Amino acid sequence: MVIFPIIIIVSVVFYIYYKVSILKEKSTLTQKYYNGRSKSCLGAFMMAFAINQYTLYLTQLSLFIGLVIFILGLMQFIRGFKEARHYQKEWRRLHPQ
């Protein structure tokens, strides 16, 4: 399964990109938006990592640990997605075109 290592690498790259973007940005609203996006990328990384680990090691221990990591990653992904969507709407509300 080549897809999971690709997802892992891409999500880590985007996570680092958004974390660096937080340091460059001066607006707190935009910083919070980037933080939400980085949480989504971290969640995607954790979910892909958990699935990849289970496909490599087909044991009950690997299943249990992978399931815990997957659930934590899913929670991180959902929370980051909601935060990013909220702050994007706030930015649009404050900056009408």
C-alpha positions in Angstrom: 0.0 0.0 0.0 1.8 3.0 -1.3 -1.0 5.5 -0.7 -0.6 5.7 3.1 3.1 6.7 3.1 2.3 9.3 0.5 -0.5 10.7 2.7 1.8 10.6 5.7 4.5 12.6 3.9 2.1 15.1 2.4 0.2 15.7 5.7 3.5 16.3 7.6 4.7 18.7 4.9 1.4 20.7 5.2 1.5 20.6 9.0 5.0 22.1 9.0 3.9 24.7 6.3 0.9 25.8 8.4 3.0 26.0 11.6 5.6 28.2 9.9 2.8 30.3 8.4 1.5 31.0 11.9 4.9 32.5 12.8 4.9 34.8 9.8 1.4 36.1 10.2 0.6 39.1 12.3 -3.2 38.8 12.5 -4.4 36.6 15.3 -7.5 35.7 13.3 -5.3 34.3 10.5 -3.0 32.6 13.0 -6.0 30.8 14.5 -7.1 29.8 11.0 -3.7 28.4 10.2 -3.6 26.6 13.5 -6.9 24.9 12.7 -5.6 23.8 9.3 -2.4 22.5 10.9 -4.5 20.4 13.4 -6.4 18.9 10.4 -3.1 17.9 8.8 -1.9 16.4 12.1 -5.1 14.4 12.4 -4.7 13.2 8.8 -1.1 12.2 9.6 -2.2 10.3 12.7 -5.0 8.4 10.9 -2.8 7.4 7.9 0.0 6.4 10.3 -2.4 4.2 12.3 -3.8 2.5 9.2 -0.3 2.0 7.8 1.0 0.4 11.0 -1.9 -2.0 11.1 -1.4 -3.1 7.5 2.3 -3.7 8.3 1.9 -5.6 11.6 -1.3 -7.7 11.7 -1.4 -8.4 15.4 -4.0 -7.6 18.1 -1.6 -5.2 19.9 -1.1 -3.3 16.6 -4.8 -3.2 16.1 -5.4 -1.8 19.6 -2.7 0.8 19.4 -3.7 1.7 15.8 -7.3 2.1 16.8 -6.4 4.4 19.6 -4.1 6.5 17.4 -6.8 6.6 14.7 -9.5 7.8 17.0 -7.2 10.5 18.4 -6.3 11.5 14.9 -10.0 11.6 13.8 -10.8 13.8 16.8 -7.9 16.1 15.9 -8.9 16.3 12.3 -12.6 17.1 13.1 -11.6 19.8 15.6 -9.1 21.4 13.3 -11.6 21.4 10.4 -14.3 23.0 12.5 -11.8 25.7 13.8 -10.5 26.5 10.4 -14.1 26.8 9.0 -15.1 29.0 11.9 -12.2 31.4 11.6 -12.6 31.5 7.8 -16.2 32.6 8.2 -15.1 35.2 10.8 -12.5 36.6 8.4 -15.0 36.8 5.6 -17.5 38.6 8.0 -14.8 41.2 8.9 -13.5 41.7 5.4 -16.5 41.9 3.1 -15.7 42.3 -0.6 
